[in-house]
């Protein structure tokens, strides 16, 4: 019963989040949208405007996550299939850990729901120009997603394709972008309360880029979350695009960081071909025959 309830609640809050974002960014709330206000609190870490189109992919992935959650919660046969797709050693060695990793609705409850509530609240407080509050909310949002990742043991076990595509990837995209957005949000707050010189802003931004690169490298090496890092690549390239004509130090630093992350993700992927999504899909197809 709890599984079905949380599956429904997750779907409702994601639909509300998407609808609220559409309404708020139309300028109907407080006369501004998120992008316009970001321009007012201009900081050098903010990427070029096209980068924010990734929200379309994130929202689509969250809808897929919720649709699969409903299917999983209301379909006993599919849960049995998922059990057969998982390693028998995993099931026999630690039944509780197996249940935590596969029963993603209950494992992420209530933090997935909380994350989307906080994401909705962030838009409201940002548009009200309550920047410090928005920073605190953003940290809460990121923390909620990281708790989901930790509880699911995301990408550190040999999962079937369903879990990889419908659970892991949406959370990786979401958390990857929110990690970038958190740094940008902090930068906006610093701009709102201080009067840095341009040289100081450049230095701080380069430090923030370095922090972003280190975080993403950690996610590749320790958590196997290449998708998380590829979101970082997307953001860093967009930062570089924004600054190529004006602040070349930031542009080249961002571009270097993006290249480092892309190469690291590629090397990691080549070393883990046996557990790649393609191999997992082939395993699923062979079991279905």
C-alpha positions in Angstrom: 0.0 0.0 0.0 2.8 2.5 0.9 4.6 1.7 -2.4 1.5 2.6 -4.4 0.8 5.7 -2.4 4.3 7.0 -2.8 4.3 6.2 -6.5 1.1 8.3 -6.9 2.5 11.1 -4.8 5.7 11.2 -6.8 3.8 11.4 -10.0 1.6 14.2 -8.7 4.5 16.3 -7.4 6.5 16.0 -10.7 3.5 17.1 -12.7 2.9 20.0 -10.3 6.6 20.9 -10.6 6.6 21.0 -14.4 3.3 22.9 -14.5 4.5 25.4 -11.9 7.8 26.0 -13.7 5.9 26.6 -16.9 3.6 29.1 -15.2 6.4 30.9 -13.3 8.7 31.2 -16.3 5.9 32.7 -18.4 6.3 35.9 -16.2 2.9 35.4 -14.5 4.5 35.2 -11.1 6.0 38.5 -9.8 6.4 39.8 -13.4 9.7 38.0 -14.1 11.0 34.7 -15.0 14.0 32.7 -13.6 16.3 33.7 -16.5 15.6 37.4 -16.3 16.3 37.4 -12.6 19.5 35.4 -13.1 20.6 38.1 -15.5 20.0 40.8 -12.8 22.2 38.8 -10.3 24.8 38.3 -13.0 27.7 36.1 -11.9 30.4 34.7 -14.0 29.7 31.1 -13.2 26.2 31.2 -14.8 26.3 29.4 -18.2 25.0 30.6 -21.5 21.2 30.7 -21.6 20.9 27.7 -23.9 22.3 25.5 -21.2 19.0 25.7 -19.2 17.2 23.8 -22.0 18.5 20.7 -20.2 15.5 21.1 -17.9 13.3 19.8 -20.8 15.4 16.5 -20.7 15.3 16.5 -16.9 11.5 16.9 -16.7 11.1 14.2 -19.4 13.3 11.8 -17.4 11.4 12.5 -14.2 8.1 11.7 -16.0 9.7 8.4 -17.1 10.8 7.8 -13.5 7.3 8.3 -12.2 5.6 6.4 -15.0 7.9 3.4 -14.3 7.3 3.9 -10.6 3.5 3.5 -11.1 4.1 0.5 -13.4 6.4 -1.1 -10.8 4.1 -0.4 -7.9 0.9 -1.8 -9.5 2.4 -4.7 -11.4 3.4 -7.8 -9.4 4.6 -9.7 -12.4 7.1 -7.0 -13.3 8.5 -7.0 -9.8 9.1 -10.7 -10.2 10.8 -10.2 -13.6 13.1 -7.6 -12.0 14.0 -10.2 -9.4 14.9 -12.7 -12.1 17.0 -10.2 -13.9 19.1 -9.5 -10.8 22.0 -11.6 -9.8 21.0 -14.6 -7.7 24.2 -14.0 -5.6 22.9 -10.4 -4.8 19.6 -11.8 -3.6 20.9 -14.6 -1.5 23.8 -12.7 0.1 21.8 -9.8 1.4 18.1 -9.9 1.0 17.6 -6.5 2.7 20.1 -4.7 0.5 18.5 -6.3 -2.6 15.1 -5.0 -1.6 16.5 -1.5 -0.9 18.2 -1.4 -4.3 15.3 -2.6 -6.4 12.2 -1.3 -4.5 13.1 2.2 -5.5 9.7 3.7 -4.6 10.0 2.9 -0.9 13.8 3.3 -0.7 13.7 6.9 -2.0 10.6 7.8 0.0 10.0 10.5 1.1 13.2 12.2 -0.2 12.3 12.1 -3.9 9.0 13.8 -3.1 10.7 16.3 -0.8 13.3 17.1 -3.5 10.5 18.1 -6.0 8.7 20.1 -3.4 11.9 22.0 -2.7 12.5 22.5 -6.4 9.1 24.1 -6.6 9.7 26.3 -3.6 13.1 27.4 -5.0 11.4 28.9 -8.0 9.0 30.9 -5.8 11.7 32.2 -3.4 14.1 33.0 -6.3 11.4 35.0 -8.1 10.7 36.8 -4.8 14.4 37.7 -4.8 14.9 36.0 -1.4 18.4 34.8 -2.6 19.7 33.5 0.7 16.6 31.4 1.3 16.8 30.1 -2.2 20.4 29.0 -1.5 19.3 27.1 1.6 16.5 25.5 -0.3 18.9 24.5 -3.1 21.2 22.8 -0.6 18.2 20.9 0.8 17.2 19.9 -2.7 20.7 18.6 -3.5 20.9 16.8 -0.1 17.6 15.1 -0.8 18.7 13.8 -4.2 22.1 12.6 -2.7 20.2 10.7 0.0 18.2 9.0 -2.8 21.4 8.2 -4.6 23.0 6.8 -1.4 20.0 4.7 -0.4 19.7 3.1 -3.9 23.5 2.4 -4.1 23.2 4.1 -7.4 25.5 2.7 -10.1 27.7 0.7 -7.7 26.0 -2.7 -8.4 25.2 -4.8 -11.4 21.6 -3.7 -12.1 19.2 -4.7 -15.0 18.5 -2.3 -17.8 15.1 -1.2 -16.3 16.8 0.2 -13.2 19.6 1.8 -15.2 17.4 3.5 -17.7 14.3 4.4 -15.7 15.8 5.0 -12.2 19.5 5.7 -12.4 19.6 8.0 -15.4 16.8 10.3 -14.3 18.4 10.8 -10.9 21.8 11.3 -12.4 20.6 14.0 -14.7 18.6 15.7 -12.0 21.3 15.6 -9.4 24.0 16.5 -11.9 22.3 19.7 -12.9 21.3 20.6 -9.4 24.9 20.3 -8.3 25.8 22.9 -10.9 22.8 25.1 -10.0 23.8 25.0 -6.4 27.2 26.5 -7.2 25.6 29.1 -9.4 23.1 30.0 -6.7 25.9 30.5 -4.2 27.6 32.7 -6.7 24.5 34.8 -7.2 24.1 35.3 -3.5 27.7 36.4 -3.2 27.1 38.9 -6.0 24.0 40.2 -4.2 25.8 40.9 -0.9 29.4 41.9 -1.9 31.1 44.3 -4.3 33.9 42.2 -5.9 36.2 43.6 -8.4 36.2 41.9 -11.8 39.6 40.3 -11.0 38.1 38.9 -7.8 35.1 37.6 -9.6 37.3 35.9 -12.2 39.4 34.2 -9.5 36.3 33.1 -7.5 34.7 31.7 -10.7 37.8 29.7 -11.6 37.8 28.2 -8.1 34.1 27.3 -8.5 34.9 25.7 -11.8 37.6 23.6 -10.2 35.3 22.6 -7.4 32.7 21.5 -10.0 35.3 19.4 -11.9 36.5 17.7 -8.7 32.9 16.9 -7.7 32.2 15.4 -11.0 35.4 13.4 -11.1 34.5 12.0 -7.7 31.1 10.9 -9.0 32.8 9.1 -11.9 35.6 7.4 -9.9 33.7 6.6 -6.7 30.1 6.2 -7.9 30.4 5.3 -11.6 28.0 8.1 -12.4 29.2 9.1 -15.9 25.8 10.6 -16.7 26.1 12.9 -13.7 29.5 14.1 -15.0 28.2 14.5 -18.6 25.8 17.1 -17.2 28.8 18.8 -15.8 30.4 18.8 -19.3 27.3 20.4 -20.7 27.3 23.1 -18.1 31.1 23.8 -18.4 30.9 24.1 -22.2 28.0 26.6 -21.8 30.1 28.6 -19.3 32.9 28.7 -21.9 30.6 29.7 -24.7 29.3 32.6 -22.6 32.8 34.0 -21.9 34.9 33.3 -25.1 34.6 36.9 -26.3 35.0 38.6 -22.9 36.7 36.7 -20.1 39.0 34.2 -21.9 40.5 32.9 -18.6 37.1 31.6 -17.5 36.3 30.3 -21.0 39.5 28.3 -21.3 39.3 27.0 -17.8 35.7 25.8 -18.3 36.6 24.2 -21.6 39.6 22.4 -20.0 37.4 21.2 -17.2 34.8 19.9 -19.7 37.5 18.1 -21.7 38.9 16.4 -18.5 35.4 15.2 -17.5 34.6 14.0 -21.0 37.8 12.0 -21.2 37.4 10.6 -17.7 33.9 9.5 -18.5 35.0 7.9 -21.7 37.8 6.0 -20.1 35.6 4.8 -17.3 33.0 3.6 -19.8 35.5 1.7 -21.9 36.8 -0.1 -18.8 33.3 -1.1 -17.8 31.9 -2.4 -21.1 30.6 -5.6 -19.5 28.1 -3.7 -17.4 27.2 -1.2 -20.1 23.5 -0.4 -20.8 23.8 -2.1 -24.2 25.0 -5.4 -22.5 22.2 -5.1 -19.9 19.6 -4.7 -22.7 21.0 -7.8 -24.5 20.7 -9.8 -21.2 17.1 -8.7 -20.8 16.3 -9.7 -24.4 17.8 -13.1 -24.0 15.8 -13.7 -20.8 12.6 -12.7 -22.6 13.1 -15.3 -25.3 
